[in-house]
Amino acid sequence: MSEFIHAANIGDVTDPGKMLVEIDGEMIALFHVGGSFYAIDDVCTHDGGPLVDGDLQDYTIACPRHGAKFDIRTGSALSMPAIRPTLSHDVKVEDGSVFVRIRENGSGPNGNPMPSTTPPATTAHTNPPQTAATNTRSNNDATTETTDRPPVEGQSLTSQSLSEDLVRELLKQVKDPELFVNIVDLGLIYDVSFSPSSDESKQLVSIDMTMTSPACPAGPQLIADTKRVVGTHEKVADVEVRIVMEPPWTPDRMTDDARDQLGIF
């Protein structure tokens, strides 16, 4: 275990207040709240955002990028889109100085080990292409690439009249692989539109989908699954998924069903 290292003087941080310090080469967010000091990694576990730049309310810091909240005392993730805690570290105050000791696995108050689990939270997982180019794939390609997947649920939907509502129902089969909540209830689908295809009996479907992190590893899977489930409809010629960033996704876009599933009230 590392030693305590001088991080700041008591007067350097207002109460309540925060500052960024470097300890053993690590960037640490130091907080002063209610007469006590706390230290956590200056890293949002959702997308690596700097927590010290966020809004501090009581013992909660909100990431300035997507609003994920963390407990400054334990590092626990308190709200989506973060699902993992950030590390917390030991702090002591002596002779007007604040000292921090880095703990490899993080810790809660008084040096107690931080729990390995986190409260229910979510993140929307889509990974956009590196350019603004759209993603399209024919139904034949989708069939070839997904033959090892289980059968699509709700096959009866594929013969009903094609509409935006029906497409959204189909998309409820696409679920976040970590949270098991569908992308419609998570609020990731912004728009569904249709246009004619070379086959007059079928239509092209365009779907505007948002994301919360450009580096999410589950993105390609969600895009592929979106094309797969919509492409099963007998009147769909092709499916285009467009990644959009405006307006930015926020947790209040979730439905009540999603909140219930995640235990968010």
FILUMGU-178195 format. One record per residue (C-alpha): residue number from 0; residue in three letters; x, y, z. Coordinates in Angstrom, 1 decimal. Example, Ala and Ser with C-alpha at 12.3 -4.5 7.8 and 13.67 -1.06 7.14 Angstrom:
BEGIN
R   pos   code        X        Y        Z
R     0    Ala     12.3     -4.5      7.8
R     1    Ser     13.7     -1.1      7.1
END
This chain:
BEGIN
R   pos   code        X        Y        Z
R     0    Met      0.0      0.0      0.0
R     1    Ser      1.3      3.5     -0.8
R     2    Glu      2.0      6.1      1.7
R     3    Phe      0.0      9.2      2.5
R     4    Ile      1.1     12.1      0.3
R     5    His      0.5     15.8      0.8
R     6    Ala     -2.3     16.9     -1.6
R     7    Ala     -3.4     20.4     -0.4
R     8    Asn     -3.7     22.7      2.5
R     9    Ile     -7.0     22.9      4.2
R    10    Gly     -7.5     26.5      3.1
R    11    Asp     -6.9     25.5     -0.6
R    12    Val    -10.4     24.0     -0.9
R    13    Thr    -13.6     25.8      0.2
R    14    Asp    -16.3     24.0      2.1
R    15    Pro    -18.1     22.8      0.0
R    16    Gly    -15.6     22.7     -2.7
R    17    Lys    -13.4     20.6     -4.9
R    18    Met    -10.0     20.6     -6.7
R    19    Leu     -7.9     18.4     -8.9
R    20    Val     -4.7     17.1     -7.4
R    21    Glu     -2.0     14.7     -8.6
R    22    Ile     -1.0     11.8     -6.3
R    23    Asp      1.6      9.2     -7.4
R    24    Gly      1.0     10.2    -11.0
R    25    Glu     -2.8      9.7    -10.6
R    26    Met     -5.3     12.5    -11.2
R    27    Ile     -7.5     12.7     -8.1
R    28    Ala    -10.6     14.7     -7.4
R    29    Leu    -10.4     16.1     -3.8
R    30    Phe    -13.6     17.3     -2.1
R    31    His    -14.2     19.3      1.0
R    32    Val    -17.8     18.9      2.3
R    33    Gly    -19.2     19.2      5.8
R    34    Gly    -15.8     19.8      7.3
R    35    Ser    -14.4     16.5      5.9
R    36    Phe    -12.2     15.7      2.9
R    37    Tyr    -12.8     12.9      0.4
R    38    Ala    -10.8     11.7     -2.6
R    39    Ile    -11.9      9.7     -5.7
R    40    Asp    -10.4      9.0     -9.1
R    41    Asp    -11.1     12.0    -11.4
R    42    Val    -12.6      9.5    -13.9
R    43    Cys    -16.2      8.9    -14.8
R    44    Thr    -16.5      5.1    -15.4
R    45    His    -19.0      5.7    -18.1
R    46    Asp    -16.7      7.4    -20.7
R    47    Gly    -13.7      8.7    -18.8
R    48    Gly    -15.0     12.2    -18.3
R    49    Pro    -13.3     14.5    -15.6
R    50    Leu    -15.5     14.4    -12.5
R    51    Val    -13.9     17.4    -10.8
R    52    Asp    -15.4     19.7    -13.5
R    53    Gly    -18.9     18.5    -12.6
R    54    Asp    -21.6     19.9    -10.4
R    55    Leu    -21.1     19.1     -6.6
R    56    Gln    -24.3     18.8     -4.6
R    57    Asp    -23.9     17.6     -1.0
R    58    Tyr    -21.9     14.4     -1.3
R    59    Thr    -22.7     13.8     -5.0
R    60    Ile    -20.6     14.8     -8.0
R    61    Ala    -22.2     14.8    -11.5
R    62    Cys    -20.1     14.1    -14.6
R    63    Pro    -20.3     17.2    -16.8
R    64    Arg    -20.5     15.1    -20.0
R    65    His    -23.6     12.9    -19.5
R    66    Gly    -24.7     13.5    -15.9
R    67    Ala    -23.6     10.3    -14.3
R    68    Lys    -23.5     10.8    -10.5
R    69    Phe    -21.0      9.4     -8.0
R    70    Asp    -20.8      9.4     -4.2
R    71    Ile    -17.7     11.3     -3.3
R    72    Arg    -17.3      9.3     -0.1
R    73    Thr    -17.3      5.9     -1.6
R    74    Gly    -16.9      6.4     -5.4
R    75    Ser    -20.2      4.4     -5.9
R    76    Ala    -22.1      5.1     -9.1
R    77    Leu    -25.4      6.6     -8.1
R    78    Ser    -27.1      7.1    -11.5
R    79    Met    -27.0      6.2    -15.1
R    80    Pro    -25.3      6.2    -17.5
R    81    Ala    -22.5      5.0    -15.1
R    82    Ile    -22.8      1.4    -13.9
R    83    Arg    -19.4      0.9    -12.2
R    84    Pro    -17.9      2.8     -9.3
R    85    Thr    -14.9      5.0     -9.5
R    86    Leu    -12.1      4.4     -7.0
R    87    Ser    -12.1      6.2     -3.7
R    88    His     -9.0      6.7     -1.6
R    89    Asp     -7.9      7.3      2.0
R    90    Val     -7.7     10.9      3.3
R    91    Lys     -6.3     12.3      6.5
R    92    Val     -5.9     15.9      7.8
R    93    Glu     -2.9     16.8     10.0
R    94    Asp     -1.5     20.2     11.0
R    95    Gly     -3.6     22.1      8.4
R    96    Ser     -2.6     19.8      5.5
R    97    Val     -4.6     17.2      3.6
R    98    Phe     -3.0     13.9      2.8
R    99    Val     -4.2     11.3      0.3
R   100    Arg     -3.2      7.6      0.1
R   101    Ile     -3.9      5.8     -3.1
R   102    Arg     -5.7      2.5     -2.7
R   103    Glu     -5.4      0.1     -5.6
R   104    Asn     -8.9     -1.3     -5.2
R   105    Gly    -10.5      1.9     -3.8
R   106    Ser    -12.1      2.2     -0.4
R   107    Gly    -15.1      3.7      1.4
R   108    Pro    -15.1      5.9      4.5
R   109    Asn    -12.5      5.0      7.1
R   110    Gly    -10.6      2.8      4.7
R   111    Asn    -13.3      0.1      4.5
R   112    Pro    -13.3     -1.9      1.2
R   113    Met    -15.7     -0.5     -1.4
R   114    Pro    -18.5     -2.9     -2.3
R   115    Ser    -18.0     -4.7     -5.6
R   116    Thr    -21.5     -4.1     -6.8
R   117    Thr    -23.1     -0.8     -7.7
R   118    Pro    -26.7      0.5     -7.5
R   119    Pro    -28.9      0.0    -10.5
R   120    Ala    -27.9      2.4    -13.3
R   121    Thr    -27.8      2.3    -17.0
R   122    Thr    -25.9      3.4    -20.0
R   123    Ala    -27.1      3.5    -23.5
R   124    His    -24.7      1.5    -25.7
R   125    Thr    -24.3      2.5    -29.3
R   126    Asn    -21.0      3.0    -31.1
R   127    Pro    -21.2      5.4    -34.0
R   128    Pro    -18.9      5.1    -37.1
R   129    Gln    -15.8      7.3    -37.2
R   130    Thr    -17.4      9.5    -39.9
R   131    Ala    -20.9     10.8    -40.5
R   132    Ala    -21.5      8.1    -43.0
R   133    Thr    -24.6      6.1    -42.5
R   134    Asn    -24.8      2.3    -41.9
R   135    Thr    -26.8      0.2    -44.2
R   136    Arg    -27.1     -3.5    -44.8
R   137    Ser    -29.3     -5.6    -47.0
R   138    Asn    -31.7     -8.1    -45.6
R   139    Asn    -29.8    -10.9    -47.2
R   140    Asp    -26.6     -9.8    -45.5
R   141    Ala    -28.4     -9.5    -42.2
R   142    Thr    -29.6    -13.0    -42.5
R   143    Thr    -26.1    -14.3    -43.3
R   144    Glu    -24.4    -12.5    -40.5
R   145    Thr    -26.9    -13.4    -37.7
R   146    Thr    -27.6    -17.1    -38.4
R   147    Asp    -26.1    -18.0    -35.0
R   148    Arg    -28.5    -15.7    -33.1
R   149    Pro    -31.7    -17.1    -31.5
R   150    Pro    -34.9    -16.6    -33.4
R   151    Val    -36.4    -13.1    -33.3
R   152    Glu    -39.2    -12.8    -30.7
R   153    Gly    -42.7    -11.6    -31.8
R   154    Gln    -42.6    -12.9    -35.3
R   155    Ser    -46.3    -12.0    -35.7
R   156    Leu    -45.3     -8.3    -35.9
R   157    Thr    -43.5     -8.9    -39.2
R   158    Ser    -46.7     -9.4    -41.1
R   159    Gln    -48.6     -6.4    -39.7
R   160    Ser    -48.9     -3.1    -41.6
R   161    Leu    -45.6     -1.2    -41.6
R   162    Ser    -45.7      2.0    -39.5
R   163    Glu    -43.5      3.9    -37.1
R   164    Asp    -45.3      2.4    -34.1
R   165    Leu    -44.8     -1.0    -35.5
R   166    Val    -41.1     -0.4    -36.0
R   167    Arg    -40.7      0.8    -32.4
R   168    Glu    -42.5     -2.4    -31.3
R   169    Leu    -40.0     -4.5    -33.2
R   170    Leu    -37.1     -2.5    -31.8
R   171    Lys    -38.2     -3.4    -28.2
R   172    Gln    -36.6     -6.8    -29.0
R   173    Val    -33.2     -5.0    -29.1
R   174    Lys    -31.9     -4.9    -25.5
R   175    Asp    -28.8     -3.3    -23.9
R   176    Pro    -26.6     -6.4    -23.2
R   177    Glu    -25.6     -5.2    -19.7
R   178    Leu    -29.0     -3.9    -18.5
R   179    Phe    -31.4     -6.0    -20.4
R   180    Val    -33.6     -3.0    -21.1
R   181    Asn    -34.8     -2.4    -24.6
R   182    Ile    -33.4      0.6    -26.6
R   183    Val    -36.9      2.1    -27.1
R   184    Asp    -37.6      2.3    -23.3
R   185    Leu    -34.1      3.6    -22.8
R   186    Gly    -34.9      6.5    -25.1
R   187    Leu    -32.3      5.8    -27.7
R   188    Ile    -34.6      5.9    -30.8
R   189    Tyr    -35.2      9.5    -31.9
R   190    Asp    -36.9      9.1    -35.2
R   191    Val    -38.3      6.5    -37.7
R   192    Ser    -39.0      7.4    -41.3
R   193    Phe    -39.8      5.6    -44.6
R   194    Ser    -38.9      6.1    -48.2
R   195    Pro    -39.7      4.2    -51.5
R   196    Ser    -37.4      1.3    -52.6
R   197    Ser    -36.7     -0.2    -56.1
R   198    Asp    -39.2     -2.8    -55.1
R   199    Glu    -42.5     -1.0    -55.1
R   200    Ser    -44.0     -3.5    -52.6
R   201    Lys    -41.4     -2.7    -50.0
R   202    Gln    -40.0      0.4    -48.2
R   203    Leu    -36.6      1.7    -47.0
R   204    Val    -36.6      2.3    -43.2
R   205    Ser    -34.3      5.0    -41.7
R   206    Ile    -33.8      5.1    -37.9
R   207    Asp    -32.2      7.9    -36.0
R   208    Met    -30.5      6.5    -32.9
R   209    Thr    -28.6      8.3    -30.2
R   210    Met    -25.8      7.3    -27.9
R   211    Thr    -24.3      8.2    -24.6
R   212    Ser    -20.7      7.3    -25.2
R   213    Pro    -18.8      7.2    -28.5
R   214    Ala    -16.6      4.4    -27.3
R   215    Cys    -19.2      2.0    -26.0
R   216    Pro    -18.1     -1.6    -27.1
R   217    Ala    -21.8     -2.7    -27.3
R   218    Gly    -22.5     -0.2    -30.1
R   219    Pro    -21.9     -2.5    -33.1
R   220    Gln    -24.1     -5.2    -31.6
R   221    Leu    -27.0     -2.8    -31.0
R   222    Ile    -26.8     -1.4    -34.5
R   223    Ala    -26.6     -4.9    -36.1
R   224    Asp    -29.6     -6.0    -33.9
R   225    Thr    -31.6     -3.0    -34.9
R   226    Lys    -31.1     -3.7    -38.6
R   227    Arg    -31.8     -7.4    -38.0
R   228    Val    -35.2     -7.1    -36.2
R   229    Val    -36.6     -4.4    -38.5
R   230    Gly    -35.3     -6.2    -41.6
R   231    Thr    -37.4     -9.3    -40.7
R   232    His    -40.6     -7.4    -41.7
R   233    Glu    -41.9     -8.6    -45.0
R   234    Lys    -42.4     -5.0    -46.3
R   235    Val    -38.9     -3.8    -45.4
R   236    Ala    -36.4     -3.6    -48.3
R   237    Asp    -33.4     -2.2    -46.3
R   238    Val    -32.6     -0.6    -43.0
R   239    Glu    -30.5      2.5    -42.4
R   240    Val    -29.3      3.5    -38.9
R   241    Arg    -28.1      7.1    -38.5
R   242    Ile    -26.3      8.0    -35.3
R   243    Val    -27.3     11.5    -34.1
R   244    Met    -26.0     13.5    -31.2
R   245    Glu    -28.6     16.3    -31.0
R   246    Pro    -30.4     16.6    -28.7
R   247    Pro    -28.0     14.8    -26.4
R   248    Trp    -29.4     11.8    -24.5
R   249    Thr    -30.3     12.3    -20.9
R   250    Pro    -31.8      9.9    -18.3
R   251    Asp    -35.2     11.6    -18.4
R   252    Arg    -35.7     10.2    -21.9
R   253    Met    -36.3      6.7    -20.3
R   254    Thr    -39.9      5.4    -20.0
R   255    Asp    -41.4      4.5    -16.6
R   256    Asp    -41.0      0.9    -17.5
R   257    Ala    -37.3      1.3    -17.9
R   258    Arg    -37.0      3.1    -14.6
R   259    Asp    -39.0      0.3    -12.9
R   260    Gln    -36.7     -2.4    -14.4
R   261    Leu    -33.6     -0.5    -13.2
R   262    Gly    -35.0      0.3     -9.8
R   263    Ile    -34.8      4.1    -10.4
R   264    Phe    -37.6      6.1     -8.7
END
